[in-house]
Structures are given as structure tokens and as C-alpha cells.
Amino acid sequence: GVGVEISDRSGLTEKIAPFRRGPRLEETAPSFWS
């Protein structure tokens, strides 16, 4: 999947990054979620 950050002001996507979660995958999360 993907992680998406949307601007409250414009309603447009500002950032997008891969997101993986599961028992067989190496988990990754967007750095801007930290």
C-alpha cells in the first residue's frame, strides 16, 4: 500500500511513500509518519 499526506488547506497530496505490513514482508512506514 501507500501512505499519503494530504494538505488541509488545498486538499491535494503533499507526500506519498510505500507502506508495507504483514508477517511475510519487511515492514516499512513513511518517514513522515514518525
C-alpha distance matrix in Angstrom:
0.0 3.8 7.0 9.8 13.5 15.9 19.6 21.9 24.7 23.4 20.3 18.6 15.5 16.7 13.9 10.3 8.8 6.2 5.2 6.3 8.7 11.3 14.9 14.7 12.1 13.0 11.3 10.2 9.9 10.8 14.6 15.4 14.4 17.4
3.8 0.0 3.8 6.4 10.0 12.6 16.3 18.8 21.4 20.2 17.4 15.4 12.1 13.0 10.1 6.7 5.6 4.5 4.8 7.9 10.7 13.9 17.5 17.4 14.4 14.4 12.3 10.1 8.6 8.3 12.1 12.3 11.9 15.1
7.0 3.8 0.0 3.8 6.9 10.0 13.5 15.9 18.7 18.0 15.4 13.8 10.5 10.9 8.1 5.6 5.3 6.1 5.8 9.4 11.7 15.3 18.9 19.4 16.3 15.7 12.9 10.2 7.5 6.3 9.7 9.2 8.5 12.0
9.8 6.4 3.8 0.0 3.8 6.4 9.9 12.5 15.2 14.2 11.7 10.1 6.8 7.6 5.8 4.6 6.7 9.0 9.5 13.2 15.4 19.0 22.6 23.1 20.0 19.4 16.6 13.7 10.8 8.6 11.3 9.5 9.6 13.3
13.5 10.0 6.9 3.8 0.0 3.8 6.8 9.4 12.0 11.8 9.8 8.6 5.9 5.6 5.1 6.5 9.1 11.9 12.5 16.2 18.2 21.8 25.4 26.1 23.0 22.0 19.0 15.9 12.5 9.7 11.2 8.4 8.9 12.4
15.9 12.6 10.0 6.4 3.8 0.0 3.8 6.4 8.8 8.2 6.0 5.5 4.4 5.5 7.2 9.0 12.3 15.1 15.8 19.4 21.3 24.8 28.5 29.3 26.3 25.5 22.5 19.6 16.2 13.5 14.9 11.8 12.3 15.7
19.6 16.3 13.5 9.9 6.8 3.8 0.0 3.8 5.4 5.5 5.1 5.6 6.2 6.2 9.1 11.9 15.2 18.4 19.2 22.9 24.8 28.4 32.0 32.8 29.7 28.7 25.7 22.6 19.1 16.1 16.8 13.3 14.3 17.2
21.9 18.8 15.9 12.5 9.4 6.4 3.8 0.0 3.8 5.9 5.5 8.0 9.6 10.0 12.7 15.2 18.3 21.3 21.6 25.1 26.6 30.0 33.6 34.8 32.0 31.1 27.8 25.0 21.4 18.7 19.4 15.7 16.0 18.8
24.7 21.4 18.7 15.2 12.0 8.8 5.4 3.8 0.0 3.8 5.9 8.3 10.7 10.8 14.2 17.1 20.5 23.7 24.5 28.1 29.9 33.4 37.0 38.0 35.0 34.0 30.9 27.8 24.3 21.4 21.7 18.1 18.9 21.5
23.4 20.2 18.0 14.2 11.8 8.2 5.5 5.9 3.8 0.0 3.8 5.4 8.6 9.5 13.2 15.7 19.4 22.6 23.8 27.4 29.5 33.0 36.7 37.3 34.3 33.5 30.6 27.5 24.2 21.2 22.0 18.7 19.8 22.7
20.3 17.4 15.4 11.7 9.8 6.0 5.1 5.5 5.9 3.8 0.0 3.8 6.9 9.0 12.1 13.9 17.5 20.3 21.2 24.7 26.6 29.9 33.7 34.4 31.5 31.1 28.2 25.3 22.1 19.4 20.8 17.6 18.2 21.5
18.6 15.4 13.8 10.1 8.6 5.5 5.6 8.0 8.3 5.4 3.8 0.0 3.8 6.3 9.4 11.2 15.0 17.9 19.4 23.0 25.3 28.8 32.5 32.8 29.7 29.2 26.6 23.5 20.5 17.7 19.1 16.3 17.4 20.8
15.5 12.1 10.5 6.8 5.9 4.4 6.2 9.6 10.7 8.6 6.9 3.8 0.0 3.8 5.9 7.4 11.2 14.3 15.9 19.5 22.1 25.6 29.2 29.4 26.2 25.6 23.0 19.9 17.0 14.1 15.7 13.2 14.5 17.9
16.7 13.0 10.9 7.6 5.6 5.5 6.2 10.0 10.8 9.5 9.0 6.3 3.8 0.0 3.8 7.1 10.5 14.1 16.0 19.8 22.4 26.1 29.6 29.8 26.4 25.2 22.6 19.2 16.2 12.7 13.5 10.8 12.9 15.9
13.9 10.1 8.1 5.8 5.1 7.2 9.1 12.7 14.2 13.2 12.1 9.4 5.9 3.8 0.0 3.8 6.8 10.6 12.5 16.3 19.1 22.8 26.2 26.2 22.8 21.4 19.0 15.5 12.7 9.2 10.3 8.3 10.6 13.5
10.3 6.7 5.6 4.6 6.5 9.0 11.9 15.2 17.1 15.7 13.9 11.2 7.4 7.1 3.8 0.0 3.8 7.2 9.4 13.2 16.2 19.8 23.2 23.0 19.6 18.6 16.4 13.0 10.7 7.9 10.2 9.3 10.8 14.0
8.8 5.6 5.3 6.7 9.1 12.3 15.2 18.3 20.5 19.4 17.5 15.0 11.2 10.5 6.8 3.8 0.0 3.8 6.6 10.1 13.4 16.9 20.1 19.7 16.2 14.9 12.9 9.5 7.8 5.5 8.3 8.9 10.1 12.8
6.2 4.5 6.1 9.0 11.9 15.1 18.4 21.3 23.7 22.6 20.3 17.9 14.3 14.1 10.6 7.2 3.8 0.0 3.8 6.7 10.3 13.5 16.7 16.1 12.5 11.7 10.0 7.2 6.7 6.5 9.8 11.3 11.6 14.1
5.2 4.8 5.8 9.5 12.5 15.8 19.2 21.6 24.5 23.8 21.2 19.4 15.9 16.0 12.5 9.4 6.6 3.8 0.0 3.8 6.8 10.4 13.7 13.8 10.6 10.0 7.5 5.4 4.8 6.4 10.0 11.5 10.6 12.9
6.3 7.9 9.4 13.2 16.2 19.4 22.9 25.1 28.1 27.4 24.7 23.0 19.5 19.8 16.3 13.2 10.1 6.7 3.8 0.0 3.8 6.9 10.1 10.0 6.9 7.0 5.0 5.0 6.6 9.5 12.6 14.7 13.3 15.1
8.7 10.7 11.7 15.4 18.2 21.3 24.8 26.6 29.9 29.5 26.6 25.3 22.1 22.4 19.1 16.2 13.4 10.3 6.8 3.8 0.0 3.8 7.2 8.4 6.4 7.2 4.8 6.8 8.3 11.7 14.6 16.5 14.4 15.7
11.3 13.9 15.3 19.0 21.8 24.8 28.4 30.0 33.4 33.0 29.9 28.8 25.6 26.1 22.8 19.8 16.9 13.5 10.4 6.9 3.8 0.0 3.8 5.6 5.4 7.6 6.8 9.9 11.9 15.4 18.1 20.2 18.0 19.1
14.9 17.5 18.9 22.6 25.4 28.5 32.0 33.6 37.0 36.7 33.7 32.5 29.2 29.6 26.2 23.2 20.1 16.7 13.7 10.1 7.2 3.8 0.0 3.8 5.9 8.1 8.6 12.2 14.7 18.4 20.7 23.1 20.9 21.5
14.7 17.4 19.4 23.1 26.1 29.3 32.8 34.8 38.0 37.3 34.4 32.8 29.4 29.8 26.2 23.0 19.7 16.1 13.8 10.0 8.4 5.6 3.8 0.0 3.8 6.9 8.9 12.2 15.3 18.8 21.1 23.8 22.2 22.9
12.1 14.4 16.3 20.0 23.0 26.3 29.7 32.0 35.0 34.3 31.5 29.7 26.2 26.4 22.8 19.6 16.2 12.5 10.6 6.9 6.4 5.4 5.9 3.8 0.0 3.8 5.9 8.8 12.1 15.3 17.7 20.5 19.2 20.0
13.0 14.4 15.7 19.4 22.0 25.5 28.7 31.1 34.0 33.5 31.1 29.2 25.6 25.2 21.4 18.6 14.9 11.7 10.0 7.0 7.2 7.6 8.1 6.9 3.8 0.0 3.8 6.5 10.1 13.3 15.1 18.3 17.2 17.5
11.3 12.3 12.9 16.6 19.0 22.5 25.7 27.8 30.9 30.6 28.2 26.6 23.0 22.6 19.0 16.4 12.9 10.0 7.5 5.0 4.8 6.8 8.6 8.9 5.9 3.8 0.0 3.8 6.9 10.5 12.4 15.3 13.7 14.2
10.2 10.1 10.2 13.7 15.9 19.6 22.6 25.0 27.8 27.5 25.3 23.5 19.9 19.2 15.5 13.0 9.5 7.2 5.4 5.0 6.8 9.9 12.2 12.2 8.8 6.5 3.8 0.0 3.8 6.9 8.9 11.8 10.9 11.7
9.9 8.6 7.5 10.8 12.5 16.2 19.1 21.4 24.3 24.2 22.1 20.5 17.0 16.2 12.7 10.7 7.8 6.7 4.8 6.6 8.3 11.9 14.7 15.3 12.1 10.1 6.9 3.8 0.0 3.8 6.3 8.5 7.3 8.6
10.8 8.3 6.3 8.6 9.7 13.5 16.1 18.7 21.4 21.2 19.4 17.7 14.1 12.7 9.2 7.9 5.5 6.5 6.4 9.5 11.7 15.4 18.4 18.8 15.3 13.3 10.5 6.9 3.8 0.0 3.8 5.4 5.6 7.7
14.6 12.1 9.7 11.3 11.2 14.9 16.8 19.4 21.7 22.0 20.8 19.1 15.7 13.5 10.3 10.2 8.3 9.8 10.0 12.6 14.6 18.1 20.7 21.1 17.7 15.1 12.4 8.9 6.3 3.8 0.0 3.8 5.4 5.7
15.4 12.3 9.2 9.5 8.4 11.8 13.3 15.7 18.1 18.7 17.6 16.3 13.2 10.8 8.3 9.3 8.9 11.3 11.5 14.7 16.5 20.2 23.1 23.8 20.5 18.3 15.3 11.8 8.5 5.4 3.8 0.0 3.8 5.4
14.4 11.9 8.5 9.6 8.9 12.3 14.3 16.0 18.9 19.8 18.2 17.4 14.5 12.9 10.6 10.8 10.1 11.6 10.6 13.3 14.4 18.0 20.9 22.2 19.2 17.2 13.7 10.9 7.3 5.6 5.4 3.8 0.0 3.8
17.4 15.1 12.0 13.3 12.4 15.7 17.2 18.8 21.5 22.7 21.5 20.8 17.9 15.9 13.5 14.0 12.8 14.1 12.9 15.1 15.7 19.1 21.5 22.9 20.0 17.5 14.2 11.7 8.6 7.7 5.7 5.4 3.8 0.0
